[in-house]
């Protein structure tokens, strides 16, 4: 039985947790309140967890250092609400283990409770019936049982966490109506379950290779042939251990590396944690990156990927799609999150300086935001998340960034973000004034979406079936129909057009131009006198998006 936990054991437990999470990630994704193809909690939590596992120095043996390395990795990799809360949970655990080479059961229990408190404090309005509740109830119960070893502690935690997870539909009506338990809470149960399995040898680490590529699809190597030209360069990522024989690790300034990397590449990010520097750069000459960095230390991990493959393979996730970085510092800048080439073009034309590719079903990480902040080079950076599940990661990135005054304008839809951006005044007297103007612009904007059901479900006392098309605004179901066009027209009729002057119709990737033209004609005929703008958004998930102003 395990009486104390050192860094090596904790590293194995975290690795096992990630493996177990990967095994069950699709089951977590399927715990989606809305029965449309946007379930991504499992992916978000796994990518967050993997960021922590990848950041661990395999030679480290103290529990405090391993927990801090993992927490820092998760903070940068966090995406989606559940991923951000998970990263904050482990950040608090690392605080609770600070200064310890190893930890006994009491210290582990105290660290876990510290993590729960930290996670709660990171959310402005904590909601019970979520991952927060599952973590709190599990940690409180496990600590009260005064376990004699780590196995008992995790067994007690797991038993109460599962019991609490089963009760989440009673705490949140939206879960009860959808007939599911909380997806983030389920993810946490699988994480604890994986940690427990690490103690019994139930997980064979040699059978698994955790990598981002395995979460998506394999890269098609034929996308870069003998006749291809390297257009996008290489995405180069390093973990560099500073060496005393080459530099003073305590006094080493990260700017020494970043200033050089800016000369040979872009999208430069570097963070120092203790004597480890994490580096990210897009460059045509990764050999120069390696040669320069090796002047100061030795590599713990190197990843170099051909970005031409990434660019041509839709399954590969890459850090932000953006317009060219501004060469001189300005007063204001804007980061907007959206997907679909047409929507991204719309936001860029409206004045967004950097477009972070993402939204529903593909939430960007905190690190992607940090890269975007650096690209803008402005005194004040406004962030338009345009999705409720992106707001927390944007705020987390803002708290980690010291190069500008970053303000997250909490746009929850593409419509709100578009309205805010339309009111952006680059000559505004103050950032406070401009922030208030952007928030005021979002008030009164209505966004509705049409999407296809991926399962049978009961929604607000209405039965919907797999293959149906539903129209909804926020969490409110408006219509259901057996075809996309009828669902759109019925959604239009449900919205109170008389209150609005402008309608923007955004066509998704699945809808044809002929159908979109019919939809335009329907709106013009039924609601004459309204300004109607039609855009080919090319977005996934949503067949159509309607914005009313």
C-alpha positions as CSV (number, residue, x, y, z in Angstrom):
1,X,0.0,0.0,0.0
2,X,1.2,3.5,-0.9
3,X,1.9,5.7,2.2
4,X,3.7,8.6,0.4
5,X,3.7,10.1,-3.1
6,X,6.8,11.3,-4.7
7,X,7.3,13.1,-8.1
8,X,7.9,9.9,-10.1
9,X,4.7,8.3,-8.8
10,X,2.7,11.5,-9.4
11,X,4.0,11.7,-13.0
12,X,2.9,8.1,-13.6
13,X,-0.6,8.8,-12.1
14,X,-1.1,11.9,-14.3
15,X,0.0,9.9,-17.3
16,X,-2.4,7.1,-16.4
17,X,-5.2,9.7,-15.9
18,X,-4.6,11.1,-19.4
19,X,-4.6,7.6,-20.9
20,X,-7.9,6.8,-19.2
21,X,-9.4,10.1,-20.2
22,X,-8.4,9.4,-23.8
23,X,-10.1,6.0,-23.7
24,X,-13.4,7.6,-22.6
25,X,-13.2,10.9,-24.4
26,X,-15.9,10.1,-26.9
27,X,-18.3,9.0,-24.1
28,X,-17.6,12.4,-22.4
29,X,-18.2,14.2,-25.7
30,X,-21.6,12.5,-26.1
31,X,-22.8,13.9,-22.8
32,X,-24.0,17.0,-24.7
33,X,-27.0,19.0,-23.6
34,X,-27.9,20.0,-27.1
35,X,-28.1,17.0,-29.5
36,X,-26.1,18.6,-32.2
37,X,-22.5,17.8,-33.3
38,X,-20.7,20.1,-30.9
39,X,-19.8,17.9,-28.0
40,X,-16.1,18.6,-27.3
41,X,-15.7,18.4,-23.5
42,X,-13.8,15.2,-23.7
43,X,-11.4,16.6,-26.3
44,X,-10.9,19.8,-24.3
45,X,-10.1,18.0,-21.0
46,X,-7.8,15.6,-22.7
47,X,-5.8,18.3,-24.5
48,X,-5.6,20.2,-21.3
49,X,-4.4,17.1,-19.4
50,X,-1.9,16.2,-22.1
51,X,-0.5,19.7,-21.8
52,X,0.3,18.9,-18.2
53,X,1.8,15.5,-18.9
54,X,4.0,16.8,-21.7
55,X,5.4,19.5,-19.4
56,X,6.7,17.1,-16.8
57,X,10.4,16.6,-16.7
58,X,10.8,12.8,-16.6
59,X,14.0,13.2,-14.4
60,X,12.2,15.2,-11.7
61,X,11.5,13.3,-8.4
62,X,10.0,15.9,-6.0
63,X,6.2,15.9,-5.9
64,X,6.1,19.8,-5.7
65,X,8.1,20.2,-8.9
66,X,6.2,17.6,-10.9
67,X,2.8,19.1,-9.7
68,X,4.0,22.6,-10.6
69,X,5.3,21.5,-14.0
70,X,2.0,19.7,-14.8
71,X,-0.1,22.6,-13.6
72,X,1.8,25.1,-15.7
73,X,1.4,22.9,-18.7
74,X,-2.3,22.6,-18.1
75,X,-2.8,26.4,-17.6
76,X,-1.3,27.0,-21.1
77,X,-3.1,24.1,-22.8
78,X,-6.5,24.8,-21.1
79,X,-9.5,25.0,-23.4
80,X,-13.2,25.0,-22.9
81,X,-14.8,25.7,-19.5
82,X,-14.1,22.2,-18.1
83,X,-10.5,22.4,-19.3
84,X,-9.9,25.7,-17.6
85,X,-11.5,24.6,-14.4
86,X,-9.4,21.4,-14.6
87,X,-6.2,23.4,-15.0
88,X,-7.1,25.6,-12.1
89,X,-7.8,22.6,-9.9
90,X,-4.3,21.3,-10.6
91,X,-2.8,24.8,-10.1
92,X,-4.3,24.8,-6.6
93,X,-3.1,21.3,-6.0
94,X,0.5,22.4,-6.9
95,X,0.1,25.3,-4.4
96,X,-0.9,22.8,-1.8
97,X,2.1,20.6,-2.5
98,X,4.6,23.5,-2.6
99,X,7.9,22.8,-0.9
100,X,7.3,19.0,-0.5
101,X,9.6,16.3,-1.9
102,X,7.0,13.7,-1.1
103,X,3.5,13.9,0.4
104,X,1.5,11.6,2.7
105,X,-2.2,11.0,2.5
106,X,-3.1,14.0,4.7
107,X,-1.0,16.3,2.6
108,X,-2.5,14.9,-0.6
109,X,-6.0,15.4,0.8
110,X,-5.1,19.0,1.8
111,X,-3.7,19.7,-1.6
112,X,-6.8,18.4,-3.3
113,X,-9.0,20.6,-1.1
114,X,-6.7,23.6,-1.9
115,X,-7.2,22.7,-5.6
116,X,-11.0,22.7,-5.3
117,X,-10.9,26.1,-3.5
118,X,-8.7,27.5,-6.3
119,X,-11.0,26.2,-9.0
120,X,-14.1,27.7,-7.4
121,X,-12.3,31.1,-7.0
122,X,-11.4,31.0,-10.7
123,X,-15.1,31.1,-11.8
124,X,-16.9,34.3,-11.2
125,X,-20.3,32.6,-10.7
126,X,-19.7,28.9,-9.8
127,X,-22.5,26.6,-10.8
128,X,-23.3,23.6,-8.7
129,X,-24.0,20.4,-10.6
130,X,-20.8,20.7,-12.6
131,X,-17.2,19.5,-12.4
132,X,-16.7,21.9,-9.4
133,X,-19.4,20.0,-7.4
134,X,-18.0,16.6,-8.3
135,X,-14.5,17.7,-7.2
136,X,-15.6,19.4,-4.0
137,X,-17.8,16.5,-2.8
138,X,-15.2,13.9,-3.7
139,X,-12.4,15.7,-1.9
140,X,-14.4,16.5,1.2
141,X,-15.7,12.9,1.6
142,X,-12.3,11.3,1.0
143,X,-10.6,13.6,3.6
144,X,-13.2,12.9,6.2
145,X,-12.6,9.1,6.0
146,X,-9.1,9.4,7.3
147,X,-7.6,6.9,4.8
148,X,-4.5,4.9,5.7
149,X,-3.0,5.0,2.3
150,X,-3.3,6.6,-1.1
151,X,-5.3,3.7,-2.5
152,X,-8.0,4.2,0.2
153,X,-8.0,7.9,-0.4
154,X,-8.6,7.6,-4.2
155,X,-11.2,4.8,-3.7
156,X,-13.2,7.1,-1.3
157,X,-12.8,10.1,-3.6
158,X,-13.9,8.0,-6.6
159,X,-17.0,6.5,-4.8
160,X,-18.3,9.9,-3.8
161,X,-17.4,11.6,-7.1
162,X,-19.4,9.0,-9.0
163,X,-22.3,9.4,-6.5
164,X,-22.2,13.1,-7.0
165,X,-22.0,12.8,-10.7
166,X,-25.2,10.7,-10.8
167,X,-26.9,13.5,-8.9
168,X,-25.9,16.4,-11.2
169,X,-29.1,16.2,-13.2
170,X,-31.0,17.0,-10.0
171,X,-28.9,20.1,-9.5
172,X,-29.1,21.4,-13.0
173,X,-32.4,21.2,-14.8
174,X,-30.8,21.6,-18.2
175,X,-29.0,18.2,-17.6
176,X,-32.2,16.6,-16.4
177,X,-34.1,17.8,-19.5
178,X,-31.4,16.4,-21.7
179,X,-31.1,13.1,-19.8
180,X,-27.4,13.4,-19.2
181,X,-24.9,13.9,-16.4
182,X,-22.4,16.7,-16.4
183,X,-19.7,16.0,-18.9
184,X,-16.9,17.9,-17.1
185,X,-17.7,15.9,-13.9
186,X,-17.6,12.7,-15.9
187,X,-14.2,13.7,-17.2
188,X,-12.9,14.2,-13.7
189,X,-14.2,10.8,-12.6
190,X,-12.2,9.2,-15.4
191,X,-9.1,11.2,-14.4
192,X,-9.3,10.0,-10.8
193,X,-10.0,6.5,-12.0
194,X,-6.9,6.6,-14.2
195,X,-4.8,7.8,-11.3
196,X,-6.1,4.9,-9.2
197,X,-5.3,2.4,-12.0
198,X,-1.7,3.6,-12.0
199,X,-1.3,2.2,-8.5
200,X,-2.5,-1.3,-9.5
201,X,-0.7,-1.6,-12.8
202,X,-4.0,-1.9,-14.7
203,X,-2.7,0.5,-17.4
204,X,0.3,-0.6,-19.5
205,X,2.1,2.6,-20.4
206,X,4.1,0.8,-23.2
207,X,0.9,0.3,-25.1
208,X,0.1,3.9,-25.4
209,X,1.7,6.9,-27.0
210,X,-0.1,10.1,-26.1
211,X,0.1,12.7,-28.9
212,X,-2.1,15.4,-30.3
213,X,-2.1,13.7,-33.6
214,X,-3.8,10.6,-32.1
215,X,-6.7,12.7,-30.9
216,X,-7.4,13.8,-34.5
217,X,-6.6,11.9,-37.6
218,X,-3.2,10.9,-38.9
219,X,-1.5,13.4,-41.1
220,X,-1.7,12.7,-44.8
221,X,1.9,12.7,-45.8
222,X,1.0,12.8,-49.5
223,X,-0.1,16.4,-49.0
224,X,3.6,17.4,-49.3
225,X,5.2,15.6,-52.3
226,X,8.5,15.7,-54.1
227,X,7.3,18.7,-56.1
228,X,5.9,20.7,-53.1
229,X,7.3,24.0,-52.0
230,X,7.7,24.8,-48.3
231,X,5.3,27.7,-48.0
232,X,4.4,27.8,-44.3
233,X,7.6,26.7,-42.6
234,X,7.9,24.6,-39.5
235,X,6.0,24.8,-36.2
236,X,8.8,24.3,-33.8
237,X,8.3,23.6,-30.1
238,X,11.0,22.9,-27.4
239,X,11.5,22.3,-23.8
240,X,14.9,23.6,-22.9
241,X,16.7,22.9,-19.6
242,X,19.0,25.7,-18.9
243,X,22.5,24.5,-17.9
244,X,24.7,26.1,-15.3
245,X,27.7,25.3,-17.4
246,X,26.3,27.6,-20.1
247,X,24.3,30.3,-18.3
248,X,22.9,31.4,-14.9
249,X,19.5,29.7,-14.9
250,X,18.2,32.0,-12.1
251,X,19.1,35.2,-13.9
252,X,18.5,34.1,-17.4
253,X,16.1,36.4,-19.3
254,X,13.7,34.8,-21.7
255,X,13.9,37.9,-23.9
256,X,17.4,36.7,-24.8
257,X,15.8,33.9,-26.8
258,X,12.6,35.7,-28.0
259,X,14.5,38.6,-29.5
260,X,16.6,36.3,-31.6
261,X,13.6,34.1,-32.6
262,X,11.7,37.1,-33.8
263,X,14.4,37.7,-36.4
264,X,14.0,34.2,-37.9
265,X,10.3,33.5,-37.4
266,X,7.0,34.6,-36.0
267,X,4.3,33.4,-33.5
268,X,7.0,33.4,-30.9
269,X,6.1,32.3,-27.4
270,X,8.6,31.5,-24.6
271,X,7.9,30.9,-20.9
272,X,10.4,30.1,-18.1
273,X,9.5,27.9,-15.2
274,X,12.4,27.3,-12.9
275,X,15.3,26.3,-15.2
276,X,13.0,25.1,-18.0
277,X,12.0,27.3,-20.9
278,X,9.1,26.3,-23.1
279,X,9.5,27.7,-26.7
280,X,7.1,27.9,-29.6
281,X,8.0,29.5,-33.0
282,X,7.0,29.3,-36.7
283,X,10.2,29.4,-38.8
284,X,11.7,28.3,-42.1
285,X,14.9,27.4,-40.3
286,X,14.3,25.2,-37.2
287,X,18.0,24.3,-37.3
288,X,18.9,27.9,-36.4
289,X,16.4,27.7,-33.5
290,X,18.0,24.6,-32.1
291,X,21.5,25.9,-32.5
292,X,20.8,29.2,-30.8
293,X,18.9,27.6,-27.9
294,X,21.6,25.0,-27.3
295,X,23.9,27.8,-26.4
296,X,22.1,28.1,-23.1
297,X,21.0,24.6,-22.3
298,X,20.0,21.1,-23.5
299,X,16.7,19.9,-24.9
300,X,14.2,17.8,-22.9
301,X,11.8,17.6,-25.8
302,X,11.7,18.7,-29.4
303,X,8.7,18.8,-31.8
304,X,9.1,20.1,-35.4
305,X,6.1,19.9,-37.8
306,X,5.8,20.8,-41.4
307,X,3.1,23.5,-41.4
308,X,2.2,22.9,-45.0
309,X,0.8,19.5,-43.9
310,X,-1.0,21.2,-41.1
311,X,-2.4,23.9,-43.4
312,X,-3.7,21.3,-45.9
313,X,-5.1,18.8,-43.4
314,X,-8.3,20.1,-41.8
315,X,-8.0,17.6,-39.0
316,X,-4.8,19.1,-37.7
317,X,-5.2,21.9,-35.1
318,X,-2.8,24.8,-35.4
319,X,-2.2,27.9,-33.3
320,X,-3.9,30.9,-34.7
321,X,-4.9,31.8,-38.2
322,X,-4.2,35.5,-38.3
323,X,-3.6,38.5,-40.4
324,X,-0.1,39.9,-40.5
325,X,1.3,41.1,-37.2
326,X,1.4,44.8,-36.8
327,X,5.1,46.1,-37.0
328,X,4.5,49.1,-34.7
329,X,2.8,49.3,-31.3
330,X,-0.6,50.8,-31.3
331,X,-3.1,51.9,-28.7
332,X,-5.8,49.3,-29.3
333,X,-6.0,45.8,-30.9
334,X,-8.7,43.1,-31.2
335,X,-8.6,39.3,-31.1
336,X,-11.7,37.6,-32.3
337,X,-12.5,33.8,-32.2
338,X,-14.4,32.4,-35.1
339,X,-14.5,29.5,-37.6
340,X,-15.5,29.2,-41.2
341,X,-13.4,31.1,-43.9
342,X,-16.3,33.4,-44.7
343,X,-16.9,34.4,-41.1
344,X,-13.2,34.9,-40.4
345,X,-12.9,37.1,-43.5
346,X,-15.9,39.1,-42.2
347,X,-14.3,39.8,-38.9
348,X,-11.0,40.6,-40.4
349,X,-12.6,43.1,-42.7
350,X,-14.5,44.7,-39.8
351,X,-11.2,45.3,-38.0
352,X,-10.1,42.3,-36.0
353,X,-6.3,42.2,-35.9
354,X,-5.9,38.5,-35.2
355,X,-8.5,35.8,-35.8
356,X,-8.1,32.7,-33.6
357,X,-9.6,29.8,-35.4
358,X,-12.1,28.2,-33.1
359,X,-15.6,28.3,-31.6
360,X,-18.1,25.6,-31.1
361,X,-16.6,22.1,-31.1
362,X,-13.0,23.5,-31.4
363,X,-12.2,25.7,-28.4
364,X,-8.8,27.4,-28.6
365,X,-6.3,27.0,-25.7
366,X,-5.0,29.8,-23.4
367,X,-1.6,29.5,-25.2
368,X,-3.2,30.3,-28.6
369,X,-4.6,33.5,-27.1
370,X,-1.2,34.4,-25.7
371,X,0.4,34.0,-29.1
372,X,-2.4,36.2,-30.5
373,X,-1.8,38.9,-27.9
374,X,1.9,39.1,-28.8
375,X,1.1,39.3,-32.5
376,X,-1.1,42.3,-32.1
377,X,1.5,44.5,-30.3
378,X,-1.0,47.0,-28.7
379,X,-1.3,48.7,-25.4
380,X,-4.9,47.4,-24.9
381,X,-6.1,44.2,-26.4
382,X,-9.9,43.5,-26.6
383,X,-10.9,39.8,-26.9
384,X,-14.1,38.7,-28.5
385,X,-14.6,35.0,-27.6
386,X,-17.9,34.7,-29.5
387,X,-18.7,31.5,-27.6
388,X,-19.7,30.9,-24.0
389,X,-17.3,28.0,-23.8
390,X,-14.3,30.1,-24.9
391,X,-14.6,32.9,-22.3
392,X,-12.8,31.2,-19.5
393,X,-9.7,30.2,-21.5
394,X,-9.6,33.8,-22.9
395,X,-9.7,35.2,-19.3
396,X,-7.1,32.7,-18.2
397,X,-4.7,33.8,-21.0
398,X,-5.4,37.4,-20.1
399,X,-4.3,36.7,-16.5
400,X,-1.1,35.1,-17.7
401,X,-0.2,37.9,-20.1
402,X,1.7,41.0,-18.9
403,X,2.6,42.7,-22.2
404,X,-0.7,44.6,-22.6
405,X,-4.0,45.5,-20.8
406,X,-6.1,42.6,-22.0
407,X,-9.9,43.0,-21.7
408,X,-12.2,40.1,-22.5
409,X,-15.5,41.4,-23.8
410,X,-17.8,38.4,-23.1
411,X,-19.4,37.9,-26.4
412,X,-21.2,34.5,-26.4
413,X,-22.2,34.4,-30.0
414,X,-20.9,35.4,-33.4
415,X,-23.7,38.0,-33.6
416,X,-22.7,39.7,-30.3
417,X,-19.0,39.7,-31.4
418,X,-19.9,41.2,-34.8
419,X,-22.0,43.9,-33.3
420,X,-19.3,44.8,-30.8
421,X,-16.6,44.9,-33.5
422,X,-18.8,47.1,-35.7
423,X,-18.8,49.8,-32.9
424,X,-15.0,49.7,-32.4
425,X,-13.6,53.3,-32.4
426,X,-9.8,53.2,-32.7
427,X,-9.7,56.9,-31.7
428,X,-11.7,56.4,-28.4
429,X,-10.3,58.5,-25.6
430,X,-10.0,55.7,-23.1
431,X,-10.0,52.0,-22.9
432,X,-12.7,52.1,-20.2
433,X,-15.0,54.1,-22.5
434,X,-14.4,51.7,-25.4
435,X,-15.0,48.6,-23.3
436,X,-18.3,50.0,-22.2
437,X,-19.2,50.9,-25.8
438,X,-18.4,47.4,-27.0
439,X,-20.5,45.8,-24.3
440,X,-23.4,48.2,-25.0
441,X,-23.3,47.2,-28.7
442,X,-23.9,43.6,-27.8
443,X,-27.1,44.3,-25.9
444,X,-30.3,43.6,-27.9
445,X,-28.5,41.5,-30.6
446,X,-30.2,38.2,-31.3
447,X,-28.3,35.2,-32.8
448,X,-30.1,32.0,-33.8
449,X,-28.7,28.9,-35.3
450,X,-29.9,25.9,-37.3
451,X,-28.2,22.6,-36.8
452,X,-28.8,18.9,-37.3
453,X,-29.6,16.5,-34.5
454,X,-27.2,13.6,-33.9
455,X,-29.4,11.7,-31.5
456,X,-33.0,11.4,-30.2
457,X,-33.7,13.7,-27.3
458,X,-36.4,15.5,-25.3
459,X,-35.8,19.3,-25.4
460,X,-38.0,21.6,-23.5
461,X,-40.9,19.1,-23.6
462,X,-40.4,18.6,-27.4
463,X,-39.2,15.4,-28.8
464,X,-36.5,15.7,-31.5
465,X,-35.1,12.9,-33.5
466,X,-31.8,12.0,-35.0
467,X,-31.6,13.6,-38.4
468,X,-34.0,16.4,-37.6
469,X,-33.0,20.0,-38.0
470,X,-33.5,22.3,-35.0
471,X,-33.5,26.1,-34.7
472,X,-32.5,27.6,-31.4
473,X,-31.3,30.9,-29.8
474,X,-29.1,30.6,-26.8
475,X,-30.5,27.7,-24.8
476,X,-34.1,28.1,-26.2
477,X,-35.4,25.6,-28.8
478,X,-37.4,27.5,-31.4
479,X,-38.3,25.0,-34.1
480,X,-37.8,21.5,-35.3
481,X,-38.2,20.2,-38.9
482,X,-37.2,17.3,-41.0
483,X,-35.3,19.4,-43.5
484,X,-32.9,22.4,-43.2
485,X,-34.8,24.9,-45.3
486,X,-38.1,24.5,-43.4
487,X,-36.2,24.7,-40.1
488,X,-34.7,28.0,-41.2
489,X,-38.0,29.5,-42.3
490,X,-39.7,28.4,-39.1
491,X,-36.9,29.9,-37.0
492,X,-37.2,33.2,-38.9
493,X,-40.9,33.2,-38.2
494,X,-40.3,32.6,-34.5
495,X,-38.1,35.6,-34.2
496,X,-39.7,39.0,-33.7
497,X,-38.5,40.6,-36.9
498,X,-40.5,43.8,-36.2
499,X,-38.1,44.8,-33.4
500,X,-35.0,44.7,-35.7
501,X,-33.8,46.7,-38.7
502,X,-30.9,44.4,-39.9
503,X,-30.8,40.7,-40.6
504,X,-27.5,38.9,-41.5
505,X,-27.9,35.4,-42.9
506,X,-24.8,33.3,-42.7
507,X,-24.7,30.1,-44.8
508,X,-22.9,27.1,-43.4
509,X,-20.7,24.6,-45.3
510,X,-23.5,22.1,-45.6
511,X,-26.0,24.4,-47.3
512,X,-26.1,25.1,-51.0
513,X,-26.1,28.5,-52.7
514,X,-29.4,27.7,-54.3
515,X,-31.0,27.0,-51.0
516,X,-29.5,30.1,-49.4
517,X,-31.0,32.2,-52.3
518,X,-34.4,30.7,-51.5
519,X,-34.0,31.6,-47.9
520,X,-33.1,35.2,-48.8
521,X,-36.2,35.4,-51.0
522,X,-38.4,34.0,-48.1
523,X,-37.1,36.7,-45.7
524,X,-37.5,39.5,-48.2
525,X,-41.0,38.5,-49.1
526,X,-42.3,37.8,-45.5
527,X,-40.5,40.7,-43.9
528,X,-40.1,43.6,-46.5
529,X,-38.2,46.7,-45.5
530,X,-35.5,45.0,-43.5
531,X,-31.9,45.3,-44.5
532,X,-30.7,41.8,-45.4
533,X,-27.1,40.8,-45.8
534,X,-26.2,37.2,-47.0
535,X,-22.8,35.8,-46.3
536,X,-21.2,32.5,-47.2
537,X,-19.7,31.7,-43.8
538,X,-18.5,28.2,-44.7
539,X,-18.8,27.3,-41.0
540,X,-19.3,23.7,-39.7
541,X,-21.9,22.6,-37.1
542,X,-24.3,25.4,-37.8
543,X,-26.2,25.0,-41.2
544,X,-27.3,28.7,-40.9
545,X,-26.6,31.5,-38.5
546,X,-29.1,34.4,-38.2
547,X,-28.1,37.7,-36.6
548,X,-30.7,40.4,-35.9
549,X,-29.8,43.9,-34.9
